């Protein structure tokens, strides 16, 4: 794939103090998709090798409002905790990834079908003639390279995310599980991610109430 380096004029940085600690906030406008994304950097990247990285897709309902039907908000918080415990890492927050890229309005439409017709997250998208996943991880690869990251230990349960980043020339040396608790409100969603989308979620074997670690 073609590469487009980030331009300094499209990047702004400042310290960002959050409840958990202080990160270096890197806001950037991607040269390909034109969207503004965010990276939170903790510690020094150093030689750029084997940096702990979470690439997180925007989910307004889960990340902001704490919706229980998905695990997005829980994963976002867990990723920040793991990076802080490591003392070095990057969380890339990709906007425009709502509903695996279909947008907020269509995501809510799929949720209506899930509630009314019992469809899962895959079949509800297909029923509306929508793609199941159109997310592009190019912006994440570009901002990581801009910050000097050469290889990553990726916080993800999704093997496809590893392949997608490697297509942009970013070496993934390890995929680190990011498991959160399954409960009655998200078990159907998580099961569909495991069975239909190939996510590695071994903690679901015990059913609702099983916590990941």
Secondary structure, 3 states (H helix, E strand, C coil): CCCCCCCHHHEEEEEEEECCEEEEEEEEECCCCCCEEEEEEECCCCCCCCEEEEEEECCHHHHHCCCCCCCHHHHHHHHHHHHHHHCCEEEEEECCCHHHHCCHHHHHHHHHHHHHHCCCHHHHHHHCCCCCCCCCCHHHHHHHHHCCCCEEEEECCEHHHHHHHHHCCCEEEEEECCCCCCCCCCHHHHHHHHHHHCECCHHHHHCCCCCCC
